[in-house]
Amino acid sequence: MESHTVVGGEATELRVDAAGPPDAPTVLLVHGYSQSRLCWYEQFDGALTEEFRLLAPDLRGHGDSGKPAGSERYRDPELWAADLRAVIDELATDDPVLVGWSYGGLVVSDYLAVEGSDDVAGAVLVGAITEKGTDAAAEIAGEEFAAMLDDLETRDAEASVDSLRRFLDICTAEPVSPREYHLMLGYNARCPPRVREALQARTGANADTLRELDVPALFVHGSADRVVRPRAARHHADLVPDGEVSIYDGVGHSPFLEEPERFDRELREFAKRVTGE
């Protein structure tokens, strides 16, 4: 695996992991709220890297990427799009498949709204949101997750860690191993509360972007997701001209961790189809 630093919007440095043949079709994996590129470890350790070039950035404000001051630097779709544009321009080998998990679905939608889909092969949204601050966004937010947002934004260190533990508890349907849990807790703690607050305070809708999407899209969701309601997948798929849905029975908010073999198989099949490989 390689590690790169890419300069995104407003000169924000972004850490990006890469694996797989340099000339293989690109799959760009975009993590969610408070998370990290490290969440994709099952995909980086699996068979996908035999056929695809995997790229996984830490989003601005997260992990090892820059954490610029000012909430406006986390609310502007142009900046999110510029970040992904920089990763694609510097590291992608061809038109990538964009994969957005949770809040990463909003970032992918921002990119499509700003940059269009001319250089995108397809999109996969996993337990995803595509807008914030709208009635539609409120309707698909998980009740348990919505109830803990204030605690996730607290500046009190002890309360913040406690809230992160409760957040991780609802990210999967069943508990992960102690090793995985502590890894997840560690990288979630690297996202400052001020960034979490800014992420949740932004507003914007991308329904029109989805309606105009001219590349195939796959919407993956766990039936036991407590962060984003499962009906979000069908809601989004109904908006796009070429959308399909894959529901994981009994799985929570993280299908790529909870059922990595199925997830990798479906992602492989989708990516091969849309890239013509």
Summary of the structure (lengths in Angstrom):
residues: 277
radius of gyration: 16.9
end to end distance: 22.8
largest distance: 50.5
contacts: 1008
relative contact order: 0.17
helix: 47%
strand: 18%
